[in-house]
């Protein structure tokens, strides 16, 4: 007697709607997780940036005891009130322990060889000179472009750098004027990006700073 053959049951393939729905739910949950992570980390990142900026201000202006945050208003600047959130760009008025002005800390960004270079520099408005400089963000080529913050000789360009006439980059060993910056050999693109950053920032902030100082009759601590 022959065995009865059982009928083969075909598995039903999932419908297109079910596949789309499953992918949709997975995508929604993934997006929800990413949004949650972003919302959680955003204030932490902002706080870290604020701490790094504050540390940089004290570094480029070592005699700083406290500082005021100033934002553009008309042709001048106004002091940010305590607890006020700064939405746009700002500069920072450095004060010594006696409450006298040391200078201004100004931040800027400029396209370098690899990406945007972010930096903070200190500015003495009465003598119209840059007196300190620090790179805050850079992805420039290791061993070459990263010398903008690793090369001690390059940093000496920014201890008494005249901003008028406009700052210019020259080859190493060819600096003859107080408004010149000696470029790093093999990293001229990064060096020139720093020079553009300084010139553009001074062009943007010099007049508002001058107007603010005049309106408030403020002089540097050295000249009080």
C-alpha positions, 0 to 999 in steps of 0.5 A: 500500500503506497504512502499518502503524500501530504500536500505541500503548504506554501508559505505566504510571502509578507505583503508589500504593505506589511514590509513598508509598515515594518520599515516605517515603524523602524525608521520612526523609532530610529528617528525618535532615538536620534532626536532624543539623543540630540536634545539630551546632548545639545545643552551639554555640547553648548555648555562645553563650548562655553567653558572652552571659550571662557578658558580661551579668553583667560588664555589670550588675555592672562590678566583678565579677572572678569569679562563682559559679553557685548553684542552689536547694537546700532553702530556700537555694542551693548552689554548682555544682561545677566541671564540673557541668552546670546543668539548671534555673535559677540565680543568679550570685554576683558577687565582686570581686578580693578575693573579696568579694561585690558582688551577685547577677545574676538572670535572668528572662523575662516576656511582653511585647507581641510575645513573651517578654522575657528580661533579667538584673538585678543585685541588692544583697541587703543594701540590697534594691535593683536596681543594674543591668539588661540586656535579653537577648532581645526582639522588641518593636515597633521604635521603641516597645517596643524602647526598654526596651533603647535608651532611656537614660532608662529604664535609669536606673530600675535604678541604685538601685531598691528592691524592697520594697515591690513595684516598681510602674510609673508614668507618665513624670514621676510617679516619687516613690518609690524602688520606682517605674519610669517607664514608656516613653510609648507602650510601657507594655505592655513597661514593665510586663512588665519590672516583672513580671519584676523582681517575680516574680524577686525573689519567687522568689529573695529568700528563697533568697539571704537564707538562703544569705547567712545560712548562709555569713555573707556581706556585701557588699564595701562593708560588710565 
